[in-house]
Amino acid sequence: MTAEIMISEKAAAWAKGARRISAATLARLGVGSGTTYFPELDRRSEGLFFRYPNGWKARAIPDKAFVAGKGFKLSFWNIDRVIVANPPRVYIVEGEFDALALVEAGVSPDAVLSVPNGAKERPADAPQDQAGYAYVDEAMRAGLSRAKQFVWCGDGDGPGLALRTDMARLLGAARFSFVDWPEGCKDANDLLAGDGPEALRSLVEDGALPWPVAGLYRMRELPEPAPFTLWKPGFPEWESKVMLAPRTLSVVTGHPGHGKTALWAQIWFKVVQTYGVGICVASFETRPKPHLRRQLRTLHAGGLEKDLTEREIAAADAWINDRYLFVVHPEQKPTLEWFLDMAEVAVVRHGARIIQVDPWNRLEGARERNESETDYIGRCLRNNPRLRARHELPCADSCSSRKNGLNPPRFSAEPRGYFGFEALGQHGGSRIRGASAGDIRRRLPQDGSGPLPSRGTVRRAGIPV
């Protein structure tokens, strides 16, 4: 390449006939012609030469072959001109001839770039870390980042779409738009040759589409949610203050031995009985046999187990067997991942609609050795909603406050006899904070936060044990 740009008649005629690119457009973008050796052809051939900031590339004519000059370094073609001009909108294509096609159609030569090499078969996992994309970061730091919009006009084949995905991540989705070519058209040069310059210019200037961003929507784009299902907890005095529902999380905290398990056994019993749903119970400190069975028999028959007839016991056991599943680890060493697997089986295979964990503390062995408490809590909160949202489940977790002199690592609770309501989960939920098992059936204050008797027994609350 010499300082003076020269284009032979043969090269100009080929560009016009094969690519619909005029000699004037070649000259505007500094494209010259000359002769060099092309390894793909194993001979010297005339070609068109494209200047880069560090070196040059050539395309043989009429046979298709490419070669780069010694010292060539990857960069956008035409980048120096674009950075100096600082246009608000920059068009990026996948080859020099596509950039020439845009200029031929009337797009400013100060607003057109081409990537220096071909596309990959699939998008990169981390394109910003790929050595082959370093030129993008260099261009952004050199001034390309000042552009307000990037319009991607790359090829419509598989590798071209993979490159488009990478470029959207490298240049930023907020400013990234793209062009979808018409049926039977692969790139800008194809559209120029087939439909003419006006069609090409109209599409790239007026038909570019914004890169879709998952998670950000207009109100009209959001789907209407399904009607919200609410379950009454079984205590009339509570129903103006607390409701249970699928896709919610209820967390119960309180003093050890003050009736959390018995209280929620009765609440979920009433839900299961009233609404005909199934429940999966992970009871890590209260044995299903005989303790939970005794509670459920009593609740089903309406009398203490010791006073029930054989027929009442048989009816209660049949009902329990039909509605309840119990999660029991064979080695008494449950982990969060294991529990979630069991819960999903209960939901998919057996149709459970409620998942109860009692107590949560027994799952904390899932915390990894180098995992901080914050990271562990975050992982639990990510995993639990995933199960609840996928299968429309309510989940109930129970943990004790200040058990053995220690605060539970997931939830802190004041050791007082108070009841409160707090929204949790995707559609809301309830957390009962520090609730003792005092006289639950007494009408609560209107604001839902007043004190309850703090030392009543479970039996006084109307919950048989």
VODRENVO-202640 format. One record per residue (C-alpha): residue number from 0; x, y, z. Coordinates in pm, 1 decimal. Layout:
NODE num       c1       c2       c3
NODE NUM        X        Y        Z
...
END
This chain:
NODE num       c1       c2       c3
NODE   0      0.0      0.0      0.0
NODE   1    135.0    339.2    -93.7
NODE   2     38.2    674.7     51.2
NODE   3   -160.4    749.6   -262.8
NODE   4   -478.7    541.9   -300.9
NODE   5   -492.1    380.2   -644.0
NODE   6   -774.1    168.4   -787.6
NODE   7   -722.0    -12.8  -1115.2
NODE   8   -993.5    -25.2  -1377.8
NODE   9  -1015.3   -401.4  -1330.7
NODE  10  -1065.4   -370.5   -954.1
NODE  11  -1322.1    -91.4   -991.5
NODE  12  -1513.3   -288.8  -1254.6
NODE  13  -1518.6   -600.4  -1035.6
NODE  14  -1643.1   -408.1   -729.4
NODE  15  -1921.9   -249.2   -932.7
NODE  16  -2026.1   -564.5  -1114.8
NODE  17  -1993.6   -822.5   -833.7
NODE  18  -2078.1   -608.6   -529.5
NODE  19  -2261.3   -298.4   -661.0
NODE  20  -1992.6    -78.6   -499.6
NODE  21  -1886.0    229.5   -698.7
NODE  22  -1529.1    352.8   -737.8
NODE  23  -1633.2    672.6   -557.2
NODE  24  -1738.2    474.2   -246.9
NODE  25  -1410.6    279.2   -253.8
NODE  26  -1220.1    606.3   -263.8
NODE  27  -1426.0    763.3     18.8
NODE  28  -1322.9    480.2    251.9
NODE  29   -962.2    466.9    133.9
NODE  30   -985.1    129.5    -42.2
NODE  31   -710.2     74.1   -300.9
NODE  32   -603.7   -207.7   -529.9
NODE  33   -273.4   -385.0   -588.8
NODE  34   -109.9   -722.2   -628.1
NODE  35     16.0   -951.3   -350.5
NODE  36     63.5  -1317.0   -265.8
NODE  37   -241.1  -1504.7   -137.3
NODE  38   -155.5  -1830.2     46.5
NODE  39   -503.7  -1970.4    -16.5
NODE  40   -449.5  -1938.6   -391.1
NODE  41    -78.7  -2024.2   -372.5
NODE  42     -4.9  -1742.7   -614.1
NODE  43      0.3  -1368.9   -656.9
NODE  44   -324.8  -1201.2   -748.2
NODE  45   -473.9   -857.6   -779.8
NODE  46   -691.5   -758.6   -486.7
NODE  47   -862.4   -479.2   -299.9
NODE  48   -668.2   -349.4      3.3
NODE  49   -825.5   -223.8    325.3
NODE  50   -623.6     -2.4    559.5
NODE  51   -630.0    -75.6    935.3
NODE  52   -468.8    123.6   1218.0
NODE  53   -197.3   -142.5   1234.1
NODE  54   -146.3   -299.7    892.7
NODE  55   -374.3   -400.4    610.1
NODE  56   -594.7   -677.3    473.3
NODE  57   -653.1   -769.7    112.3
NODE  58   -926.5   -955.8    -75.2
NODE  59   -827.2  -1125.9   -399.6
NODE  60  -1029.2  -1059.4   -716.5
NODE  61  -1199.3  -1227.0   -886.6
NODE  62  -1122.1  -1545.8   -687.9
NODE  63  -1212.4  -1527.7   -318.1
NODE  64   -913.0  -1531.2    -83.5
NODE  65   -782.0  -1314.4    200.5
NODE  66   -442.8  -1218.0    338.8
NODE  67   -321.1   -976.0    606.2
NODE  68      2.5   -782.0    598.5
NODE  69    286.2   -841.3    841.5
NODE  70    221.8   -679.0   1180.7
NODE  71   -153.8   -671.0   1129.1
NODE  72   -341.1   -631.8   1458.2
NODE  73   -712.1   -692.0   1514.3
NODE  74   -919.8   -374.2   1528.7
NODE  75  -1238.3   -235.7   1384.0
NODE  76  -1197.5   -130.2   1023.1
NODE  77  -1255.8    246.0    983.9
NODE  78  -1228.5    300.8   1360.7
NODE  79  -1000.9    605.5   1340.7
NODE  80  -1247.4    797.2   1122.6
NODE  81  -1544.3    708.6   1346.5
NODE  82  -1370.9    813.4   1668.8
NODE  83  -1271.3   1150.0   1521.5
NODE  84  -1624.2   1214.7   1386.9
NODE  85  -1795.1   1095.2   1708.9
NODE  86  -2135.4   1019.7   1550.0
NODE  87  -2430.1    952.9   1783.0
NODE  88  -2520.1    632.5   1594.3
NODE  89  -2260.1    380.1   1478.9
NODE  90  -2335.1     98.4   1233.3
NODE  91  -2131.4   -219.2   1273.8
NODE  92  -2108.0   -490.8   1008.8
NODE  93  -1930.9   -822.9    969.1
NODE  94  -1711.1   -746.7    667.6
NODE  95  -1556.5   -457.9    480.9
NODE  96  -1783.1   -501.6    177.6
NODE  97  -2091.3   -473.2    399.1
NODE  98  -1954.4   -145.0    534.4
NODE  99  -1897.1    -27.0    176.6
NODE 100  -2255.5   -130.6     96.0
NODE 101  -2392.1     93.3    373.2
NODE 102  -2191.9    389.4    247.6
NODE 103  -2306.7    315.5   -107.9
NODE 104  -2664.3    329.6     22.9
NODE 105  -2609.8    673.6    174.2
NODE 106  -2492.2    606.4    529.7
NODE 107  -2210.6    840.3    636.0
NODE 108  -1861.1    688.4    603.7
NODE 109  -1789.9    847.3    944.0
NODE 110  -2044.4    616.6   1112.7
NODE 111  -1957.8    272.8    974.8
NODE 112  -1737.0      1.5   1127.3
NODE 113  -1654.2   -356.9   1037.6
NODE 114  -1525.3   -630.2   1265.2
NODE 115  -1181.8   -753.9   1149.5
NODE 116  -1241.5  -1127.2   1140.6
NODE 117  -1509.2  -1391.2   1095.2
NODE 118  -1771.8  -1497.7   1345.5
NODE 119  -1755.8  -1796.9   1579.1
NODE 120  -1988.5  -2093.9   1577.6
NODE 121  -2143.2  -2007.3   1915.6
NODE 122  -2147.8  -1714.5   2159.8
NODE 123  -1863.8  -1696.6   2411.7
NODE 124  -1942.2  -1762.8   2778.6
NODE 125  -1743.9  -1452.1   2876.5
NODE 126  -1666.5  -1250.4   2560.8
NODE 127  -1500.6   -974.1   2760.9
NODE 128  -1229.4  -1224.6   2857.2
NODE 129  -1164.0  -1348.3   2502.4
NODE 130   -832.3  -1231.7   2356.9
NODE 131   -991.8  -1210.7   2012.2
NODE 132  -1230.1   -940.8   2137.1
NODE 133   -969.3   -715.5   2296.1
NODE 134  -1007.0   -470.7   2007.6
NODE 135  -1362.6   -390.2   2119.3
NODE 136  -1248.9   -276.2   2462.3
NODE 137   -961.3    -80.1   2309.0
NODE 138  -1202.5    100.0   2076.2
NODE 139  -1441.0    179.9   2360.4
NODE 140  -1160.7    326.9   2567.5
NODE 141  -1037.3    523.1   2266.3
NODE 142  -1371.3    702.3   2233.4
NODE 143  -1623.5    465.5   2076.3
NODE 144  -1805.2    456.0   2410.3
NODE 145  -1932.9    807.9   2342.7
NODE 146  -2178.0    674.1   2083.2
NODE 147  -2539.6    678.4   2195.2
NODE 148  -2648.2    382.1   1982.5
NODE 149  -2485.1     83.3   1814.5
NODE 150  -2673.9    -70.0   1522.0
NODE 151  -2558.6   -422.2   1446.6
NODE 152  -2585.9   -506.8   1075.0
NODE 153  -2402.7   -839.2   1078.5
NODE 154  -2469.9  -1160.4    889.5
NODE 155  -2793.5  -1348.5    945.2
NODE 156  -2638.3  -1697.3    955.5
NODE 157  -2562.0  -1898.1   1271.3
NODE 158  -2208.8  -1766.3   1333.1
NODE 159  -2328.5  -1412.8   1260.7
NODE 160  -2601.5  -1440.5   1521.6
NODE 161  -2349.6  -1578.6   1772.4
NODE 162  -2123.6  -1279.2   1705.7
NODE 163  -2423.4  -1048.2   1747.9
NODE 164  -2486.0  -1191.9   2094.5
NODE 165  -2124.1  -1137.0   2193.6
NODE 166  -2126.7   -780.2   2063.5
NODE 167  -2445.0   -700.7   2255.0
NODE 168  -2267.7   -802.0   2575.7
NODE 169  -1944.5   -622.2   2487.5
NODE 170  -2102.8   -296.1   2375.7
NODE 171  -2388.4   -300.6   2627.5
NODE 172  -2748.6   -404.5   2571.1
NODE 173  -2882.2    -60.2   2665.1
NODE 174  -2742.4     99.8   2347.4
NODE 175  -2747.3   -205.6   2121.7
NODE 176  -2990.1   -244.4   1829.1
NODE 177  -2987.1   -490.4   1543.1
NODE 178  -3122.2   -539.5   1190.8
NODE 179  -3312.5   -849.3   1078.0
NODE 180  -3253.0   -906.1    708.2
NODE 181  -3544.1   -996.8    476.6
NODE 182  -3606.0  -1356.0    372.1
NODE 183  -3329.8  -1484.8    144.8
NODE 184  -3090.5  -1202.9    233.1
NODE 185  -2777.5  -1271.8    438.8
NODE 186  -2614.0   -930.8    485.5
NODE 187  -2602.1   -565.5    382.3
NODE 188  -2425.9   -629.8     52.1
NODE 189  -2690.0   -889.5    -41.1
NODE 190  -2970.3   -638.9     21.9
NODE 191  -2789.1   -367.8   -176.5
NODE 192  -2745.1   -601.4   -472.6
NODE 193  -3099.0   -741.6   -454.4
NODE 194  -3324.4   -451.5   -352.7
NODE 195  -3109.3   -145.4   -408.6
NODE 196  -2959.8    133.9   -196.2
NODE 197  -3289.1    290.9    -83.2
NODE 198  -3415.8    -34.4     67.2
NODE 199  -3086.8    -91.5    249.3
NODE 200  -3068.2    259.2    390.9
NODE 201  -3433.3    255.9    499.2
NODE 202  -3390.7    -73.1    684.9
NODE 203  -3073.4     11.7    876.6
NODE 204  -3175.8    367.7    963.9
NODE 205  -3544.5    313.8   1041.7
NODE 206  -3590.4    -59.7   1095.8
NODE 207  -3335.8   -143.3   1365.1
NODE 208  -3479.4   -325.5   1666.2
NODE 209  -3369.2   -269.1   2027.5
NODE 210  -3185.6   -562.4   2182.8
NODE 211  -3434.6   -743.3   2410.5
NODE 212  -3358.7   -724.6   2780.9
NODE 213  -3517.3   -986.5   3005.5
NODE 214  -3654.6   -845.8   3330.0
NODE 215  -3751.4   -493.4   3217.8
NODE 216  -4101.7   -439.1   3079.3
NODE 217  -4370.0   -182.4   3011.1
NODE 218  -4692.1   -234.7   3203.4
NODE 219  -4872.6   -356.7   2887.8
NODE 220  -4601.0   -618.9   2833.1
NODE 221  -4649.6   -785.0   3171.1
NODE 222  -4883.1  -1086.9   3168.7
NODE 223  -5184.0  -1082.3   3394.6
NODE 224  -5117.8  -1299.0   3702.4
NODE 225  -5342.8  -1590.2   3785.0
NODE 226  -5613.0  -1522.7   4045.2
NODE 227  -5460.2  -1532.4   4391.7
NODE 228  -5561.6  -1827.4   4610.6
NODE 229  -5596.7  -1769.8   4985.0
NODE 230  -5636.8  -2030.1   5258.2
NODE 231  -5790.3  -1949.6   5595.7
NODE 232  -5574.4  -2068.3   5887.5
NODE 233  -5867.9  -2218.5   6077.1
NODE 234  -5890.9  -1961.2   6359.5
NODE 235  -6171.1  -1707.7   6289.7
NODE 236  -5998.8  -1446.0   6507.7
NODE 237  -5691.8  -1456.3   6276.5
NODE 238  -5857.9  -1437.8   5937.5
NODE 239  -5871.6  -1057.2   5918.0
NODE 240  -5496.0  -1047.5   5983.9
NODE 241  -5323.1  -1358.0   5845.7
NODE 242  -5397.4  -1570.3   5539.6
NODE 243  -5194.9  -1852.6   5385.9
NODE 244  -5141.2  -1896.9   5012.9
NODE 245  -4942.3  -2080.4   4748.1
NODE 246  -4604.1  -1927.0   4654.3
NODE 247  -4557.0  -1775.3   4998.8
NODE 248  -4318.5  -1837.5   5285.1
NODE 249  -4431.1  -1845.1   5648.5
NODE 250  -4157.9  -1830.2   5912.9
NODE 251  -4240.4  -1908.5   6276.3
NODE 252  -4000.3  -1818.4   6556.8
NODE 253  -4035.3  -1837.8   6932.2
NODE 254  -3904.8  -1989.6   7255.3
NODE 255  -3822.2  -2362.6   7251.5
NODE 256  -4104.6  -2575.9   7387.7
NODE 257  -4373.2  -2309.0   7359.0
NODE 258  -4590.6  -2490.8   7105.6
NODE 259  -4476.4  -2386.9   6757.0
NODE 260  -4496.8  -2742.4   6626.3
NODE 261  -4835.9  -2812.8   6782.8
NODE 262  -4980.0  -2479.3   6671.0
NODE 263  -4877.5  -2523.0   6309.6
NODE 264  -4978.3  -2886.3   6308.1
NODE 265  -5330.4  -2764.0   6383.6
NODE 266  -5315.8  -2479.2   6131.0
NODE 267  -5201.6  -2701.2   5844.2
NODE 268  -5444.5  -2973.6   5950.2
NODE 269  -5730.1  -2726.5   5909.9
NODE 270  -5601.6  -2615.0   5568.9
NODE 271  -5558.4  -2973.0   5447.7
NODE 272  -5900.6  -3068.9   5581.8
NODE 273  -6083.8  -2763.0   5450.7
NODE 274  -5927.6  -2736.4   5105.6
NODE 275  -5854.6  -3102.8   5031.2
NODE 276  -5481.8  -3053.0   4955.4
NODE 277  -5183.7  -3273.2   5036.6
NODE 278  -4893.5  -3177.3   5262.8
NODE 279  -4531.3  -3285.4   5296.6
NODE 280  -4389.1  -3248.8   5648.8
NODE 281  -4017.4  -3250.3   5729.5
NODE 282  -4029.5  -3293.8   6105.3
NODE 283  -3670.1  -3326.6   6218.2
NODE 284  -3721.7  -3311.0   6595.5
NODE 285  -4073.1  -3448.5   6641.2
NODE 286  -4118.8  -3808.9   6533.5
NODE 287  -4405.1  -3876.3   6292.4
NODE 288  -4473.1  -4189.3   6498.0
NODE 289  -4601.3  -4165.7   6763.4
NODE 290  -4601.9  -3788.9   6829.3
NODE 291  -4736.3  -3629.7   6508.4
NODE 292  -4969.9  -3922.1   6457.3
NODE 293  -5114.7  -3861.6   6804.7
NODE 294  -5175.3  -3493.4   6727.4
NODE 295  -5333.7  -3566.5   6390.4
NODE 296  -5553.9  -3844.6   6524.6
NODE 297  -5674.8  -3608.2   6795.2
NODE 298  -5742.5  -3326.7   6549.9
NODE 299  -5921.5  -3554.0   6303.8
NODE 300  -6144.5  -3723.1   6561.9
NODE 301  -6197.1  -3422.1   6788.2
NODE 302  -6087.5  -3603.6   7101.4
NODE 303  -5773.7  -3719.6   7276.8
NODE 304  -5612.5  -4026.8   7125.2
NODE 305  -5650.4  -4229.9   7443.9
NODE 306  -6026.5  -4181.7   7431.6
NODE 307  -6077.0  -4276.6   7064.8
NODE 308  -6245.2  -4595.0   6947.6
NODE 309  -6074.3  -4834.8   6708.7
NODE 310  -6305.3  -4719.0   6430.2
NODE 311  -6215.8  -4352.6   6493.2
NODE 312  -5844.7  -4437.7   6494.6
NODE 313  -5874.5  -4635.9   6170.5
NODE 314  -6062.7  -4351.3   6000.9
NODE 315  -5808.1  -4096.9   6119.6
NODE 316  -5514.1  -4311.1   6005.3
NODE 317  -5667.0  -4362.3   5660.6
NODE 318  -5717.8  -3988.0   5621.0
NODE 319  -5363.2  -3909.7   5741.4
NODE 320  -5215.4  -4168.7   5505.6
NODE 321  -5404.3  -4015.1   5214.8
NODE 322  -5310.7  -3651.0   5281.4
NODE 323  -4972.1  -3650.0   5459.0
NODE 324  -4616.9  -3731.7   5349.9
NODE 325  -4324.5  -3725.6   5593.7
NODE 326  -3962.6  -3647.6   5507.4
NODE 327  -3720.4  -3859.3   5713.1
NODE 328  -3346.9  -3868.7   5639.7
NODE 329  -3214.5  -4225.5   5675.1
NODE 330  -2907.3  -4103.9   5867.0
NODE 331  -3071.0  -3807.4   6042.6
NODE 332  -2835.3  -3571.6   5854.5
NODE 333  -3061.5  -3371.8   5623.2
NODE 334  -2919.7  -3102.1   5394.2
NODE 335  -3095.2  -2827.2   5204.8
NODE 336  -3026.8  -2984.2   4865.6
NODE 337  -3151.0  -3325.9   4980.6
NODE 338  -3463.3  -3173.9   5131.9
NODE 339  -3545.0  -2980.3   4812.3
NODE 340  -3508.7  -3300.8   4609.9
NODE 341  -3748.9  -3481.6   4845.4
NODE 342  -3992.6  -3191.0   4835.0
NODE 343  -3999.2  -3190.3   4455.8
NODE 344  -4068.8  -3562.4   4446.6
NODE 345  -4352.6  -3508.6   4694.6
NODE 346  -4498.2  -3238.8   4471.7
NODE 347  -4453.6  -3398.2   4129.9
NODE 348  -4518.0  -3761.6   4217.3
NODE 349  -4766.1  -3732.5   4503.3
NODE 350  -4935.7  -3396.9   4443.8
NODE 351  -4836.2  -3224.8   4769.2
NODE 352  -4936.5  -2857.9   4781.4
NODE 353  -4778.4  -2760.8   5115.5
NODE 354  -4421.0  -2807.6   5235.6
NODE 355  -4349.8  -2773.3   5609.2
NODE 356  -4000.7  -2772.1   5766.7
NODE 357  -3972.9  -2806.9   6144.0
NODE 358  -3721.1  -2687.4   6252.8
NODE 359  -3513.8  -2506.5   5992.8
NODE 360  -3208.9  -2525.0   6219.0
NODE 361  -3161.5  -2891.9   6132.2
NODE 362  -3089.8  -2802.0   5767.7
NODE 363  -2804.9  -2567.6   5850.2
NODE 364  -2546.4  -2840.1   5798.3
NODE 365  -2578.8  -2746.5   5430.7
NODE 366  -2365.5  -2437.7   5490.4
NODE 367  -2033.4  -2494.8   5317.2
NODE 368  -1702.7  -2463.0   5497.3
NODE 369  -1592.7  -2139.4   5327.2
NODE 370  -1943.2  -1999.9   5282.7
NODE 371  -2027.6  -1690.8   5485.1
NODE 372  -2353.9  -1675.1   5674.5
NODE 373  -2474.4  -1403.7   5435.8
NODE 374  -2396.3  -1616.6   5130.7
NODE 375  -2563.0  -1918.9   5288.9
NODE 376  -2880.5  -1726.5   5367.4
NODE 377  -2882.1  -1587.2   5014.7
NODE 378  -2849.3  -1935.8   4866.5
NODE 379  -3137.1  -2063.5   5079.2
NODE 380  -3360.0  -1773.9   4978.1
NODE 381  -3277.3  -1830.5   4611.8
NODE 382  -3349.2  -2202.9   4624.8
NODE 383  -3668.6  -2194.7   4829.6
NODE 384  -3857.2  -1946.8   4606.5
NODE 385  -3752.4  -2146.4   4299.8
NODE 386  -3932.6  -2453.9   4436.1
NODE 387  -4231.5  -2251.0   4552.6
NODE 388  -4273.5  -2058.8   4226.6
NODE 389  -4227.3  -2362.4   4002.8
NODE 390  -4489.6  -2570.0   4180.4
NODE 391  -4720.3  -2302.5   4330.8
NODE 392  -4633.2  -2407.2   4687.7
NODE 393  -4657.2  -2242.6   5025.5
NODE 394  -4366.0  -2327.8   5254.1
NODE 395  -4352.8  -2301.9   5631.8
NODE 396  -4024.3  -2291.1   5822.4
NODE 397  -3992.7  -2308.8   6198.7
NODE 398  -3691.1  -2216.8   6408.9
NODE 399  -3642.0  -2139.5   6777.7
NODE 400  -3516.2  -1812.5   6918.0
NODE 401  -3222.8  -1822.4   7160.3
NODE 402  -3221.8  -2200.8   7168.1
NODE 403  -2940.6  -2319.1   7395.2
NODE 404  -2843.2  -1956.6   7448.1
NODE 405  -2779.9  -1885.6   7077.9
NODE 406  -2970.9  -1681.6   6824.4
NODE 407  -3073.8  -1888.3   6520.2
NODE 408  -2848.0  -1792.1   6229.3
NODE 409  -3130.8  -1738.4   5977.7
NODE 410  -3387.3  -1535.6   6170.2
NODE 411  -3361.5  -1338.6   6487.1
NODE 412  -3662.3  -1302.9   6715.6
NODE 413  -3731.2  -1109.6   7029.5
NODE 414  -3817.0  -1357.5   7308.6
NODE 415  -4146.6  -1189.7   7396.4
NODE 416  -4510.6  -1285.8   7351.0
NODE 417  -4590.5  -1073.3   7048.3
NODE 418  -4770.6  -1145.1   6725.1
NODE 419  -4700.2   -951.8   6403.0
NODE 420  -4763.1   -970.5   6030.5
NODE 421  -4500.5   -903.5   5764.7
NODE 422  -4513.5   -948.9   5385.8
NODE 423  -4267.2  -1202.8   5247.9
NODE 424  -4215.9  -1396.9   4925.9
NODE 425  -4328.3  -1327.4   4571.1
NODE 426  -4693.6  -1269.4   4654.6
NODE 427  -4660.6  -1189.4   5021.1
NODE 428  -4658.3  -1421.7   5316.6
NODE 429  -4657.5  -1422.7   5691.6
NODE 430  -4401.0  -1432.3   5963.7
NODE 431  -4508.5  -1496.9   6320.0
NODE 432  -4240.9  -1335.0   6535.0
NODE 433  -4180.5  -1456.4   6886.4
NODE 434  -4533.9  -1593.8   6924.7
NODE 435  -4591.6  -1792.4   7241.8
NODE 436  -4860.8  -2058.0   7256.6
NODE 437  -5069.9  -1863.5   7502.6
NODE 438  -5441.2  -1813.7   7462.5
NODE 439  -5433.6  -1799.1   7081.1
NODE 440  -5808.7  -1807.7   7060.0
NODE 441  -5845.4  -1476.7   7242.7
NODE 442  -5940.5  -1198.7   7001.3
NODE 443  -5632.3  -1006.1   6887.3
NODE 444  -5606.6   -624.6   6899.3
NODE 445  -5720.9   -447.7   6583.8
NODE 446  -5368.0   -346.2   6481.8
NODE 447  -5247.3   -707.5   6502.4
NODE 448  -4941.0   -623.7   6711.2
NODE 449  -5054.7   -611.4   7072.3
NODE 450  -4929.6   -848.7   7345.0
NODE 451  -5067.9  -1193.3   7395.2
NODE 452  -5052.3  -1384.6   7723.6
NODE 453  -4689.9  -1499.1   7718.1
NODE 454  -4695.1  -1806.1   7940.2
NODE 455  -5015.9  -1987.8   7849.5
NODE 456  -4990.2  -2355.9   7772.9
NODE 457  -5064.2  -2530.1   7447.5
NODE 458  -5363.3  -2700.9   7609.3
NODE 459  -5507.0  -2364.3   7716.9
NODE 460  -5480.2  -2248.1   7354.0
NODE 461  -5721.4  -2519.3   7252.8
NODE 462  -5453.7  -2731.9   7086.4
NODE 463  -5458.6  -3087.1   7222.4
NODE 464  -5125.2  -3264.0   7268.5
END
